[in-house]
Amino acid sequence: MIFPLRPARPLSLAVALLISLSFLASPSFAAKARKVQAQDEEFVNFAQWSEVNAFIDQMVAEHGFDKNQLQSILRQARYLNSAIQLVKPAPPGKPKNWNAYRNRFVEPIRIDAGVAFWNTYADTLARAESQYGVPAEIIVAILGVETIYGRNTGNFRVLDAITTLAFAYPDTPNREARMAYFRGELENTLLLARDENIDPFSLLGSYAGAVGLPQFMPGSIRRYAIDFDGDGKIDLRNSPVDAIGSVAHFLVEHGWRRGEPIAFPANVDDSGRWQRFIGQGLEAKFDLDELQAAGVRPAVAVPQDMRYGLVDLQNAADPTDYWLGAANFFAITQYNRSFFYAMSVNDLSRALRAARSF
């Protein structure tokens, strides 16, 4: 999931990201993560850091934590050099390539595993679709992109990863914003552990602290995760039923509209007037008439009474693909703030439905 740039109080949205958790589901990226994780990790007494002590004081004042207990917990947190290396951005100058990205996720392993998952949990998926209006194939596609249905959920101690990134994020242009975000997630991790009466070090997840089949950050677990299997607890690591319901709930809370389409292919003319619609945020906010007046042409018939955003999917040296994204497309981008991610979910969902219907 891609994460937002600001900490949400008391909770924050997952997914985000500037950090693309969806890459963790890629076999090549998962191998890289395992290799980096195997490197030596340093012992650092975080409880001696002034910024950490300021954070502890905040948690005591705002949430009634015991100061000595928090100092003890953060003294045990490990500095993860692996997390630092994995969140560093790609070298500059490398062009984006939608087709290469798509091929990592819309591929036989995920399609076959997705069909099997869908068949196993067909009743649960139907219940989620009925309750929330999110099609089964979208839920299955997100779980496939994120973790291949639980195969790659991560084995990092969440508290180690989030503490490291909250106070030692690498030197990047957005370093302060990212550290603020992860401090918010550290707050949520500690609150989650207290609410659930669990050892905070028992939470395992990705190198950035995302948990379970749907890769929810702790803040998103607190806000959007639900007990969909009715056993009295929320368990995103071991309950696919909870994961299914939680994904559907998350999307609805972020603007999913029952029965509406996701995206339509489009073409653009040579005038360049349409370029003002590029980079206008993750929202469907333009009328079809104004897009067409600027040289955007839907490649298929589209609803005239809906609003859209212009989606550009860059293909390195090859021509860019353009799409009209509807509100549901942008709901998916709230799970992971990436056009590539949202379109890969869309395409995988279509492949899953076709394979299951075959």
LOMIKE-281103 format. One record per residue (C-alpha): residue number from 1; residue in three letters; chain; x, y, z. Coordinates in nm, 3 decimals. Layout:
<NUM; 'ALA'; 'A'; <X; Y; Z>>
...
This chain:
<1; 'MET'; 'A'; <0.000; 0.000; 0.000>>
<2; 'ILE'; 'A'; <0.112; 0.358; -0.054>>
<3; 'PHE'; 'A'; <0.102; 0.581; 0.253>>
<4; 'PRO'; 'A'; <-0.014; 0.941; 0.292>>
<5; 'LEU'; 'A'; <0.233; 1.221; 0.346>>
<6; 'ARG'; 'A'; <0.097; 1.332; 0.680>>
<7; 'PRO'; 'A'; <0.026; 1.149; 1.005>>
<8; 'ALA'; 'A'; <-0.343; 1.114; 1.072>>
<9; 'ARG'; 'A'; <-0.456; 1.156; 1.428>>
<10; 'PRO'; 'A'; <-0.554; 0.933; 1.578>>
<11; 'LEU'; 'A'; <-0.536; 0.707; 1.276>>
<12; 'SER'; 'A'; <-0.387; 0.705; 0.931>>
<13; 'LEU'; 'A'; <-0.452; 0.544; 0.601>>
<14; 'ALA'; 'A'; <-0.254; 0.262; 0.462>>
<15; 'VAL'; 'A'; <-0.194; 0.192; 0.231>>
<16; 'ALA'; 'A'; <-0.017; 0.453; 0.078>>
<17; 'LEU'; 'A'; <0.266; 0.557; -0.087>>
<18; 'LEU'; 'A'; <0.532; 0.697; -0.165>>
<19; 'ILE'; 'A'; <0.633; 0.349; -0.053>>
<20; 'SER'; 'A'; <0.478; 0.085; -0.276>>
<21; 'LEU'; 'A'; <0.399; -0.215; -0.064>>
<22; 'SER'; 'A'; <0.257; -0.383; -0.365>>
<23; 'PHE'; 'A'; <0.613; -0.450; -0.479>>
<24; 'LEU'; 'A'; <0.648; -0.687; -0.185>>
<25; 'ALA'; 'A'; <0.418; -0.925; -0.368>>
<26; 'SER'; 'A'; <0.653; -0.939; -0.664>>
<27; 'PRO'; 'A'; <0.874; -1.251; -0.655>>
<28; 'SER'; 'A'; <1.185; -1.053; -0.748>>
<29; 'PHE'; 'A'; <1.118; -0.787; -0.490>>
<30; 'ALA'; 'A'; <1.035; -1.042; -0.222>>
<31; 'ALA'; 'A'; <1.370; -1.210; -0.292>>
<32; 'LYS'; 'A'; <1.544; -0.875; -0.259>>
<33; 'ALA'; 'A'; <1.365; -0.812; 0.070>>
<34; 'ARG'; 'A'; <1.473; -1.151; 0.207>>
<35; 'LYS'; 'A'; <1.832; -1.084; 0.101>>
<36; 'VAL'; 'A'; <1.843; -0.741; 0.262>>
<37; 'GLN'; 'A'; <1.663; -0.863; 0.574>>
<38; 'ALA'; 'A'; <1.933; -1.125; 0.620>>
<39; 'GLN'; 'A'; <2.198; -0.855; 0.658>>
<40; 'ASP'; 'A'; <2.319; -0.769; 1.007>>
<41; 'GLU'; 'A'; <2.090; -0.536; 1.198>>
<42; 'GLU'; 'A'; <2.230; -0.293; 1.450>>
<43; 'PHE'; 'A'; <2.150; -0.263; 1.817>>
<44; 'VAL'; 'A'; <2.051; 0.094; 1.891>>
<45; 'ASN'; 'A'; <1.906; 0.209; 2.220>>
<46; 'PHE'; 'A'; <1.623; 0.419; 2.081>>
<47; 'ALA'; 'A'; <1.521; 0.513; 2.436>>
<48; 'GLN'; 'A'; <1.833; 0.732; 2.456>>
<49; 'TRP'; 'A'; <1.733; 0.943; 2.157>>
<50; 'SER'; 'A'; <1.588; 1.284; 2.241>>
<51; 'GLU'; 'A'; <1.327; 1.259; 1.962>>
<52; 'VAL'; 'A'; <1.213; 0.923; 2.096>>
<53; 'ASN'; 'A'; <1.180; 1.058; 2.447>>
<54; 'ALA'; 'A'; <0.972; 1.348; 2.316>>
<55; 'PHE'; 'A'; <0.750; 1.091; 2.144>>
<56; 'ILE'; 'A'; <0.721; 0.893; 2.469>>
<57; 'ASP'; 'A'; <0.619; 1.207; 2.656>>
<58; 'GLN'; 'A'; <0.354; 1.272; 2.393>>
<59; 'MET'; 'A'; <0.215; 0.918; 2.428>>
<60; 'VAL'; 'A'; <0.201; 0.956; 2.806>>
<61; 'ALA'; 'A'; <0.026; 1.292; 2.784>>
<62; 'GLU'; 'A'; <-0.220; 1.204; 2.508>>
<63; 'HIS'; 'A'; <-0.294; 0.837; 2.570>>
<64; 'GLY'; 'A'; <-0.205; 0.769; 2.932>>
<65; 'PHE'; 'A'; <0.080; 0.527; 2.867>>
<66; 'ASP'; 'A'; <0.324; 0.446; 3.143>>
<67; 'LYS'; 'A'; <0.652; 0.622; 3.065>>
<68; 'ASN'; 'A'; <0.876; 0.351; 3.206>>
<69; 'GLN'; 'A'; <0.690; 0.085; 3.012>>
<70; 'LEU'; 'A'; <0.729; 0.273; 2.684>>
<71; 'GLN'; 'A'; <1.097; 0.333; 2.751>>
<72; 'SER'; 'A'; <1.140; -0.039; 2.809>>
<73; 'ILE'; 'A'; <0.958; -0.126; 2.486>>
<74; 'LEU'; 'A'; <1.150; 0.120; 2.270>>
<75; 'ARG'; 'A'; <1.478; 0.015; 2.432>>
<76; 'GLN'; 'A'; <1.410; -0.332; 2.288>>
<77; 'ALA'; 'A'; <1.327; -0.208; 1.938>>
<78; 'ARG'; 'A'; <1.594; -0.295; 1.684>>
<79; 'TYR'; 'A'; <1.731; -0.060; 1.422>>
<80; 'LEU'; 'A'; <1.664; -0.225; 1.086>>
<81; 'ASN'; 'A'; <1.917; -0.125; 0.825>>
<82; 'SER'; 'A'; <1.721; -0.352; 0.591>>
<83; 'ALA'; 'A'; <1.414; -0.127; 0.621>>
<84; 'ILE'; 'A'; <1.625; 0.180; 0.550>>
<85; 'GLN'; 'A'; <1.769; 0.024; 0.234>>
<86; 'LEU'; 'A'; <1.431; -0.096; 0.108>>
<87; 'VAL'; 'A'; <1.255; 0.240; 0.136>>
<88; 'LYS'; 'A'; <1.522; 0.428; -0.056>>
<89; 'PRO'; 'A'; <1.385; 0.556; -0.389>>
<90; 'ALA'; 'A'; <1.496; 0.413; -0.720>>
<91; 'PRO'; 'A'; <1.797; 0.585; -0.882>>
<92; 'PRO'; 'A'; <1.697; 0.898; -1.073>>
<93; 'GLY'; 'A'; <1.657; 0.880; -1.447>>
<94; 'LYS'; 'A'; <1.501; 0.536; -1.466>>
<95; 'PRO'; 'A'; <1.186; 0.574; -1.680>>
<96; 'LYS'; 'A'; <0.851; 0.442; -1.564>>
<97; 'ASN'; 'A'; <0.729; 0.138; -1.753>>
<98; 'TRP'; 'A'; <0.364; 0.045; -1.713>>
<99; 'ASN'; 'A'; <0.384; -0.272; -1.921>>
<100; 'ALA'; 'A'; <0.675; -0.406; -1.716>>
<101; 'TYR'; 'A'; <0.492; -0.324; -1.393>>
<102; 'ARG'; 'A'; <0.171; -0.485; -1.516>>
<103; 'ASN'; 'A'; <0.348; -0.804; -1.613>>
<104; 'ARG'; 'A'; <0.465; -0.855; -1.256>>
<105; 'PHE'; 'A'; <0.108; -0.877; -1.130>>
<106; 'VAL'; 'A'; <-0.113; -0.990; -1.415>>
<107; 'GLU'; 'A'; <0.056; -1.326; -1.458>>
<108; 'PRO'; 'A'; <-0.032; -1.696; -1.431>>
<109; 'ILE'; 'A'; <0.070; -1.751; -1.067>>
<110; 'ARG'; 'A'; <-0.158; -1.480; -0.935>>
<111; 'ILE'; 'A'; <-0.438; -1.567; -1.173>>
<112; 'ASP'; 'A'; <-0.436; -1.937; -1.083>>
<113; 'ALA'; 'A'; <-0.399; -1.867; -0.711>>
<114; 'GLY'; 'A'; <-0.668; -1.601; -0.734>>
<115; 'VAL'; 'A'; <-0.920; -1.832; -0.896>>
<116; 'ALA'; 'A'; <-0.852; -2.094; -0.629>>
<117; 'PHE'; 'A'; <-0.891; -1.831; -0.354>>
<118; 'TRP'; 'A'; <-1.214; -1.707; -0.510>>
<119; 'ASN'; 'A'; <-1.355; -2.059; -0.531>>
<120; 'THR'; 'A'; <-1.262; -2.130; -0.169>>
<121; 'TYR'; 'A'; <-1.415; -1.809; -0.033>>
<122; 'ALA'; 'A'; <-1.693; -1.758; -0.285>>
<123; 'ASP'; 'A'; <-1.963; -1.724; -0.020>>
<124; 'THR'; 'A'; <-1.762; -1.472; 0.182>>
<125; 'LEU'; 'A'; <-1.681; -1.269; -0.128>>
<126; 'ALA'; 'A'; <-2.046; -1.269; -0.229>>
<127; 'ARG'; 'A'; <-2.140; -1.148; 0.118>>
<128; 'ALA'; 'A'; <-1.883; -0.868; 0.102>>
<129; 'GLU'; 'A'; <-2.005; -0.766; -0.242>>
<130; 'SER'; 'A'; <-2.366; -0.762; -0.124>>
<131; 'GLN'; 'A'; <-2.284; -0.564; 0.189>>
<132; 'TYR'; 'A'; <-2.034; -0.315; 0.049>>
<133; 'GLY'; 'A'; <-2.090; -0.315; -0.326>>
<134; 'VAL'; 'A'; <-1.729; -0.403; -0.408>>
<135; 'PRO'; 'A'; <-1.708; -0.678; -0.673>>
<136; 'ALA'; 'A'; <-1.546; -1.003; -0.567>>
<137; 'GLU'; 'A'; <-1.285; -0.979; -0.841>>
<138; 'ILE'; 'A'; <-1.160; -0.642; -0.711>>
<139; 'ILE'; 'A'; <-1.115; -0.778; -0.359>>
<140; 'VAL'; 'A'; <-0.940; -1.089; -0.490>>
<141; 'ALA'; 'A'; <-0.716; -0.880; -0.718>>
<142; 'ILE'; 'A'; <-0.602; -0.654; -0.434>>
<143; 'LEU'; 'A'; <-0.514; -0.951; -0.213>>
<144; 'GLY'; 'A'; <-0.330; -1.105; -0.507>>
<145; 'VAL'; 'A'; <-0.127; -0.795; -0.584>>
<146; 'GLU'; 'A'; <-0.047; -0.732; -0.218>>
<147; 'THR'; 'A'; <0.062; -1.075; -0.092>>
<148; 'ILE'; 'A'; <-0.045; -1.347; -0.338>>
<149; 'TYR'; 'A'; <-0.322; -1.444; -0.093>>
<150; 'GLY'; 'A'; <-0.100; -1.453; 0.213>>
<151; 'ARG'; 'A'; <0.216; -1.603; 0.067>>
<152; 'ASN'; 'A'; <0.425; -1.288; 0.115>>
<153; 'THR'; 'A'; <0.300; -1.106; 0.424>>
<154; 'GLY'; 'A'; <0.645; -1.023; 0.562>>
<155; 'ASN'; 'A'; <0.841; -1.141; 0.864>>
<156; 'PHE'; 'A'; <0.976; -0.814; 0.998>>
<157; 'ARG'; 'A'; <0.883; -0.715; 1.350>>
<158; 'VAL'; 'A'; <0.648; -0.426; 1.283>>
<159; 'LEU'; 'A'; <0.765; -0.229; 1.586>>
<160; 'ASP'; 'A'; <1.128; -0.253; 1.472>>
<161; 'ALA'; 'A'; <1.048; -0.142; 1.117>>
<162; 'ILE'; 'A'; <0.821; 0.146; 1.211>>
<163; 'THR'; 'A'; <1.047; 0.273; 1.490>>
<164; 'THR'; 'A'; <1.343; 0.273; 1.255>>
<165; 'LEU'; 'A'; <1.156; 0.463; 0.986>>
<166; 'ALA'; 'A'; <0.998; 0.701; 1.236>>
<167; 'PHE'; 'A'; <1.331; 0.824; 1.368>>
<168; 'ALA'; 'A'; <1.598; 0.729; 1.113>>
<169; 'TYR'; 'A'; <1.436; 0.761; 0.772>>
<170; 'PRO'; 'A'; <1.696; 0.793; 0.495>>
<171; 'ASP'; 'A'; <1.795; 1.131; 0.356>>
<172; 'THR'; 'A'; <1.534; 1.203; 0.090>>
<173; 'PRO'; 'A'; <1.350; 1.524; -0.009>>
<174; 'ASN'; 'A'; <1.042; 1.412; 0.184>>
<175; 'ARG'; 'A'; <1.229; 1.280; 0.487>>
<176; 'GLU'; 'A'; <1.055; 1.495; 0.748>>
<177; 'ALA'; 'A'; <0.708; 1.415; 0.612>>
<178; 'ARG'; 'A'; <0.784; 1.044; 0.602>>
<179; 'MET'; 'A'; <0.920; 1.040; 0.958>>
<180; 'ALA'; 'A'; <0.610; 1.225; 1.076>>
<181; 'TYR'; 'A'; <0.395; 0.967; 0.900>>
<182; 'PHE'; 'A'; <0.577; 0.674; 1.060>>
<183; 'ARG'; 'A'; <0.564; 0.835; 1.402>>
<184; 'GLY'; 'A'; <0.190; 0.842; 1.359>>
<185; 'GLU'; 'A'; <0.203; 0.473; 1.269>>
<186; 'LEU'; 'A'; <0.422; 0.399; 1.571>>
<187; 'GLU'; 'A'; <0.156; 0.567; 1.781>>
<188; 'ASN'; 'A'; <-0.105; 0.345; 1.617>>
<189; 'THR'; 'A'; <0.106; 0.033; 1.665>>
<190; 'LEU'; 'A'; <0.132; 0.091; 2.038>>
<191; 'LEU'; 'A'; <-0.237; 0.176; 2.067>>
<192; 'LEU'; 'A'; <-0.332; -0.132; 1.866>>
<193; 'ALA'; 'A'; <-0.120; -0.355; 2.088>>
<194; 'ARG'; 'A'; <-0.276; -0.205; 2.399>>
<195; 'ASP'; 'A'; <-0.630; -0.227; 2.261>>
<196; 'GLU'; 'A'; <-0.584; -0.590; 2.163>>
<197; 'ASN'; 'A'; <-0.379; -0.677; 2.472>>
<198; 'ILE'; 'A'; <-0.096; -0.823; 2.267>>
<199; 'ASP'; 'A'; <0.281; -0.798; 2.280>>
<200; 'PRO'; 'A'; <0.371; -0.520; 2.032>>
<201; 'PHE'; 'A'; <0.671; -0.725; 1.921>>
<202; 'SER'; 'A'; <0.442; -1.010; 1.816>>
<203; 'LEU'; 'A'; <0.315; -0.810; 1.516>>
<204; 'LEU'; 'A'; <0.494; -0.921; 1.199>>
<205; 'GLY'; 'A'; <0.471; -0.756; 0.861>>
<206; 'SER'; 'A'; <0.648; -0.587; 0.574>>
<207; 'TYR'; 'A'; <0.965; -0.381; 0.588>>
<208; 'ALA'; 'A'; <0.744; -0.071; 0.625>>
<209; 'GLY'; 'A'; <0.515; -0.219; 0.889>>
<210; 'ALA'; 'A'; <0.217; -0.336; 0.683>>
<211; 'VAL'; 'A'; <0.035; -0.638; 0.820>>
<212; 'GLY'; 'A'; <-0.144; -0.945; 0.689>>
<213; 'LEU'; 'A'; <-0.304; -1.054; 0.364>>
<214; 'PRO'; 'A'; <-0.423; -0.702; 0.275>>
<215; 'GLN'; 'A'; <-0.106; -0.526; 0.402>>
<216; 'PHE'; 'A'; <-0.281; -0.277; 0.626>>
<217; 'MET'; 'A'; <-0.072; -0.034; 0.825>>
<218; 'PRO'; 'A'; <-0.153; -0.028; 1.199>>
<219; 'GLY'; 'A'; <-0.354; 0.292; 1.161>>
<220; 'SER'; 'A'; <-0.564; 0.135; 0.888>>
<221; 'ILE'; 'A'; <-0.616; -0.175; 1.100>>
<222; 'ARG'; 'A'; <-0.757; 0.042; 1.376>>
<223; 'ARG'; 'A'; <-0.982; 0.239; 1.145>>
<224; 'TYR'; 'A'; <-1.085; 0.005; 0.861>>
<225; 'ALA'; 'A'; <-1.022; -0.358; 0.955>>
<226; 'ILE'; 'A'; <-1.331; -0.554; 1.058>>
<227; 'ASP'; 'A'; <-1.418; -0.885; 1.218>>
<228; 'PHE'; 'A'; <-1.590; -1.036; 0.914>>
<229; 'ASP'; 'A'; <-1.581; -1.397; 1.035>>
<230; 'GLY'; 'A'; <-1.761; -1.314; 1.360>>
<231; 'ASP'; 'A'; <-1.511; -1.475; 1.597>>
<232; 'GLY'; 'A'; <-1.481; -1.166; 1.813>>
<233; 'LYS'; 'A'; <-1.139; -1.053; 1.692>>
<234; 'ILE'; 'A'; <-0.972; -0.901; 1.388>>
<235; 'ASP'; 'A'; <-0.692; -1.112; 1.243>>
<236; 'LEU'; 'A'; <-0.557; -1.001; 0.906>>
<237; 'ARG'; 'A'; <-0.267; -1.247; 0.914>>
<238; 'ASN'; 'A'; <-0.463; -1.567; 0.966>>
<239; 'SER'; 'A'; <-0.822; -1.494; 0.865>>
<240; 'PRO'; 'A'; <-0.883; -1.454; 0.491>>
<241; 'VAL'; 'A'; <-1.246; -1.379; 0.578>>
<242; 'ASP'; 'A'; <-1.145; -1.080; 0.790>>
<243; 'ALA'; 'A'; <-0.911; -0.970; 0.511>>
<244; 'ILE'; 'A'; <-1.190; -0.986; 0.253>>
<245; 'GLY'; 'A'; <-1.431; -0.781; 0.461>>
<246; 'SER'; 'A'; <-1.162; -0.531; 0.556>>
<247; 'VAL'; 'A'; <-1.059; -0.462; 0.197>>
<248; 'ALA'; 'A'; <-1.420; -0.403; 0.097>>
<249; 'HIS'; 'A'; <-1.478; -0.177; 0.396>>
<250; 'PHE'; 'A'; <-1.161; 0.020; 0.321>>
<251; 'LEU'; 'A'; <-1.264; 0.086; -0.040>>
<252; 'VAL'; 'A'; <-1.613; 0.199; 0.053>>
<253; 'GLU'; 'A'; <-1.469; 0.435; 0.314>>
<254; 'HIS'; 'A'; <-1.252; 0.583; 0.040>>
<255; 'GLY'; 'A'; <-1.521; 0.650; -0.214>>
<256; 'TRP'; 'A'; <-1.609; 0.322; -0.384>>
<257; 'ARG'; 'A'; <-1.946; 0.351; -0.558>>
<258; 'ARG'; 'A'; <-2.161; 0.044; -0.597>>
<259; 'GLY'; 'A'; <-2.227; -0.057; -0.957>>
<260; 'GLU'; 'A'; <-2.010; 0.208; -1.121>>
<261; 'PRO'; 'A'; <-1.724; 0.138; -1.368>>
<262; 'ILE'; 'A'; <-1.354; 0.184; -1.298>>
<263; 'ALA'; 'A'; <-1.182; 0.318; -1.609>>
<264; 'PHE'; 'A'; <-1.209; 0.354; -1.986>>
<265; 'PRO'; 'A'; <-0.929; 0.366; -2.247>>
<266; 'ALA'; 'A'; <-0.879; 0.703; -2.413>>
<267; 'ASN'; 'A'; <-0.675; 0.880; -2.679>>
<268; 'VAL'; 'A'; <-0.532; 1.232; -2.681>>
<269; 'ASP'; 'A'; <-0.479; 1.462; -2.978>>
<270; 'ASP'; 'A'; <-0.166; 1.652; -3.079>>
<271; 'SER'; 'A'; <-0.276; 1.987; -2.939>>
<272; 'GLY'; 'A'; <-0.134; 1.925; -2.594>>
<273; 'ARG'; 'A'; <-0.422; 2.113; -2.434>>
<274; 'TRP'; 'A'; <-0.512; 1.799; -2.241>>
<275; 'GLN'; 'A'; <-0.183; 1.811; -2.049>>
<276; 'ARG'; 'A'; <-0.337; 2.043; -1.792>>
<277; 'PHE'; 'A'; <-0.543; 1.745; -1.673>>
<278; 'ILE'; 'A'; <-0.229; 1.542; -1.592>>
<279; 'GLY'; 'A'; <-0.117; 1.537; -1.231>>
<280; 'GLN'; 'A'; <-0.437; 1.685; -1.095>>
<281; 'GLY'; 'A'; <-0.460; 1.463; -0.790>>
<282; 'LEU'; 'A'; <-0.626; 1.134; -0.710>>
<283; 'GLU'; 'A'; <-0.983; 1.236; -0.780>>
<284; 'ALA'; 'A'; <-1.238; 1.210; -1.060>>
<285; 'LYS'; 'A'; <-1.331; 1.577; -1.086>>
<286; 'PHE'; 'A'; <-1.361; 1.670; -1.455>>
<287; 'ASP'; 'A'; <-1.669; 1.665; -1.675>>
<288; 'LEU'; 'A'; <-1.646; 1.464; -1.994>>
<289; 'ASP'; 'A'; <-1.724; 1.775; -2.200>>
<290; 'GLU'; 'A'; <-1.424; 1.968; -2.072>>
<291; 'LEU'; 'A'; <-1.193; 1.672; -2.125>>
<292; 'GLN'; 'A'; <-1.314; 1.629; -2.481>>
<293; 'ALA'; 'A'; <-1.280; 2.001; -2.550>>
<294; 'ALA'; 'A'; <-0.913; 1.970; -2.454>>
<295; 'GLY'; 'A'; <-0.851; 1.685; -2.698>>
<296; 'VAL'; 'A'; <-0.925; 1.375; -2.487>>
<297; 'ARG'; 'A'; <-1.126; 1.116; -2.678>>
<298; 'PRO'; 'A'; <-1.274; 0.808; -2.510>>
<299; 'ALA'; 'A'; <-1.187; 0.496; -2.710>>
<300; 'VAL'; 'A'; <-1.519; 0.336; -2.613>>
<301; 'ALA'; 'A'; <-1.863; 0.462; -2.517>>
<302; 'VAL'; 'A'; <-1.860; 0.609; -2.166>>
<303; 'PRO'; 'A'; <-2.130; 0.744; -1.932>>
<304; 'GLN'; 'A'; <-2.186; 1.112; -2.001>>
<305; 'ASP'; 'A'; <-2.300; 1.205; -1.651>>
<306; 'MET'; 'A'; <-1.991; 1.091; -1.459>>
<307; 'ARG'; 'A'; <-1.673; 1.274; -1.369>>
<308; 'TYR'; 'A'; <-1.328; 1.150; -1.462>>
<309; 'GLY'; 'A'; <-0.959; 1.203; -1.415>>
<310; 'LEU'; 'A'; <-0.703; 1.166; -1.693>>
<311; 'VAL'; 'A'; <-0.471; 0.876; -1.617>>
<312; 'ASP'; 'A'; <-0.132; 0.852; -1.789>>
<313; 'LEU'; 'A'; <0.050; 0.519; -1.785>>
<314; 'GLN'; 'A'; <0.402; 0.578; -1.908>>
<315; 'ASN'; 'A'; <0.571; 0.302; -2.106>>
<316; 'ALA'; 'A'; <0.937; 0.407; -2.103>>
<317; 'ALA'; 'A'; <1.035; 0.461; -2.468>>
<318; 'ASP'; 'A'; <0.699; 0.339; -2.597>>
<319; 'PRO'; 'A'; <0.387; 0.558; -2.624>>
<320; 'THR'; 'A'; <0.201; 0.640; -2.303>>
<321; 'ASP'; 'A'; <-0.136; 0.475; -2.244>>
<322; 'TYR'; 'A'; <-0.420; 0.709; -2.147>>
<323; 'TRP'; 'A'; <-0.735; 0.623; -1.956>>
<324; 'LEU'; 'A'; <-1.033; 0.802; -1.809>>
<325; 'GLY'; 'A'; <-1.044; 0.705; -1.444>>
<326; 'ALA'; 'A'; <-1.380; 0.712; -1.269>>
<327; 'ALA'; 'A'; <-1.441; 0.748; -0.895>>
<328; 'ASN'; 'A'; <-1.382; 0.377; -0.834>>
<329; 'PHE'; 'A'; <-1.040; 0.394; -0.999>>
<330; 'PHE'; 'A'; <-0.940; 0.667; -0.757>>
<331; 'ALA'; 'A'; <-1.085; 0.474; -0.464>>
<332; 'ILE'; 'A'; <-0.827; 0.205; -0.543>>
<333; 'THR'; 'A'; <-0.550; 0.467; -0.552>>
<334; 'GLN'; 'A'; <-0.632; 0.543; -0.189>>
<335; 'TYR'; 'A'; <-0.519; 0.188; -0.111>>
<336; 'ASN'; 'A'; <-0.194; 0.258; -0.291>>
<337; 'ARG'; 'A'; <-0.131; 0.604; -0.430>>
<338; 'SER'; 'A'; <-0.023; 0.492; -0.774>>
<339; 'PHE'; 'A'; <-0.192; 0.485; -1.114>>
<340; 'PHE'; 'A'; <0.012; 0.174; -1.197>>
<341; 'TYR'; 'A'; <-0.116; -0.002; -0.886>>
<342; 'ALA'; 'A'; <-0.482; 0.083; -0.946>>
<343; 'MET'; 'A'; <-0.469; -0.022; -1.310>>
<344; 'SER'; 'A'; <-0.290; -0.346; -1.226>>
<345; 'VAL'; 'A'; <-0.571; -0.425; -0.980>>
<346; 'ASN'; 'A'; <-0.824; -0.346; -1.251>>
<347; 'ASP'; 'A'; <-0.649; -0.563; -1.509>>
<348; 'LEU'; 'A'; <-0.589; -0.852; -1.271>>
<349; 'SER'; 'A'; <-0.955; -0.842; -1.167>>
<350; 'ARG'; 'A'; <-1.063; -0.874; -1.530>>
<351; 'ALA'; 'A'; <-0.820; -1.161; -1.585>>
<352; 'LEU'; 'A'; <-0.948; -1.337; -1.274>>
<353; 'ARG'; 'A'; <-1.311; -1.310; -1.378>>
<354; 'ALA'; 'A'; <-1.231; -1.434; -1.729>>
<355; 'ALA'; 'A'; <-1.028; -1.729; -1.596>>
<356; 'ARG'; 'A'; <-1.295; -1.826; -1.346>>
<357; 'SER'; 'A'; <-1.565; -1.810; -1.611>>
<358; 'PHE'; 'A'; <-1.369; -2.024; -1.856>>
